Amino acid sequence: MKPQIHAFPDPPPVSPRPDSQWQLTAPYIGPAISGSVTIIIPKFYTDGASIPRFAWRVIGHPLQLPLLSAAILHDAEYCAELHPRATCDRRFLEAMQLLGVNWLKRNTIYAAVRCFGATIWNRHTPATIATARTVAFSIASNKPLYGLDESSPNESSPDESSPRPPSKPSSPAALAPRI
């Protein structure tokens, strides 16, 4: 049986884990922003929007909709360092705008990730990035997601401005689920 694919702006399919995180249960495709699309495959873990408990009354719950759709993409882009940090944060802001998150809320969240996101980003190691890149990747939005020419499976390449070179597999296209 083929897995059902979920796409932005629909909510990502997640299920709870015992460690207070949530696991993606089906492939999730983000929106085309600035020429690329982020794709996450099952087994990716997230804590939602990483909103501290004291801010829940103002910002909302970390798993609230529609924010979760943008947050899981941002988490995946951060973990795998699919783009430079500032680009990941800008894409998060744009995704929240596409979802209709009000101006004050999305800009407050954006300011928080710009101020505090470096603490998470700087904890990455080549090993954690390589692991994240097995479940999250970005491709140019003008490339087909499926049905790449079998003679050239590595047609897509990661964002050229990515701060670290990709680990195995050498191409995000090699990870694309074929349906």
N, C-alpha and C positions, 0 to 999 in steps of 0.2 A: 504494500500500500504506500502510495506517495504521500509525503508529509504536506500538510497544508501550509502555504506560504502566507504570511501576514505582512502587510505593507502600511507604511505611514500614510495617513494619519490615524489609522486604526490602532487600538491599543495593542502593545506587544503581549503575546501569550506567556505568562509567567506563573510559576508555582513556588510556594514557600519551601525554603530549606531549613534545617534545624539551626543553622548559624546566623539567623536573622537576615539572611540574604535571600534573593529570589533568583530562580533559574529560568532562562528562556527555554520554552518547550517546543518551539517551531521556528523555522527561519523567519527573519524579520528584515525588511528592506526599507531603508530610510528614503527621504525625498532627495531629489537632485538639487544640490545647493552648490553654487560656484563650480559647476562642471564635474562634480563627482557624487557618487551614491555610496552610502555605507551599508554593508550587508552583515548581519550577525546570524550565526547559526546556533542551534540548540547547544546547551551546556555552558553558555555564557552566564555569569553570575552578576547581579547588580544589587545595590541597596536602594535603588530608586533615585530620587533627586538629591540625596546626601544632605538633606535639610536638618540642621541640628534641632533637637526636640524643643528647645526654648523658642524657636522661630515658627513652629507649626501653626500657632494661632494667627500669625501674620501672613506667612507664605503658604501654608497648607501642608498636608501629609506628603511624605516622600513618594508615595505610590498613587497619588491622586491623578485622575485623568483630567485634562489631556496631557498634563506635564510629563507623565511617565513615558510617553512616546518619544519626547525629545531627550529626556534624561538617559534612557537606556542607550540611545545613539551616542550621546556625549560620553557616557561611561565607556562604551566600546572604543570610541575614537581615542580617548585618553589612555586606556589600558594598553592598546596596541600602538599608540603613538602614530596613528595613521596620517596625521597632519601635524604641523607645529602647534604648540599649545594655544597660542592666540587664535589660530585658525579654527581649532576644535571649539574654543569658546564662542567665536563669532558664529560658527555653524549652529551651535546650541541656541544662541539668541535668535537666529533666523528661523530655526525649527519651531521655537516657542511662538514666534510671530505668525508662522504659517498655521499653527494650531489655534490661534486666537487668544493666547494668554495675554491678559491686559498689559498695557505699557508699563505701569508701575511695577507690577509683579515680575515681569520678564526682565526688566532692567535692574531690579533689585537682585534677582538671582544671578544675572550676568555679572554685576559688580562683585558679588560674593565669589563667584568662580574665578574672576580675574584677580581678586585679592588673596584668596586662600587656595586656589587650585594648584599652585606651585608646590605646596607641601605634599600633595599626592603625586604629582608629576615627578618630583625629584626622588621619590622612593623607587621608581622603576629601575630595573636592571635589564641587561640584555636577555636574561632568561625569562623574566616576567613578560617582557615585550614579545618575545618569540612565542610564548605560550598563548598570550592574548591574540596574536596574529593567526592562530589556528582556528579561532572562532569569530574573528571580526576582521573585515577588510574593506577597502575602498576601491572602487573602479571608476574610470571616467564615464560620465553619464551618456556619452555618445557611443560607447561600446555596448554590444549586446550582452545581456546577463547570461544567456544560455545559448547553446548552439554555436559556440566558437568553432572555427575551422579546426578539425581534428589534427591537421598537419602542423598547426602552430598554436598549441594550447597555452603558451606563455605570451600571448598577444598583448595583454594588459600589463602595466607595470605600476608600482606604487607611486604615490604622489612624489614628484621629484624633489620637493622641498622638505620631505620628511627628515627629521633631525637624525635618525639612526637608520642604517641600512636594514632591509628586511631580512629576517631569518628564514629558515626552512618553513614552508615551501618558498621558492624564490619568486613566485608570482601570486598576487591575490587571485588572479583568474584560475589558478590551479585549485583554489579552495571553493570556487563557485559551485553550488549544488546544481546538478543537472537533473532537470525534471522533464 
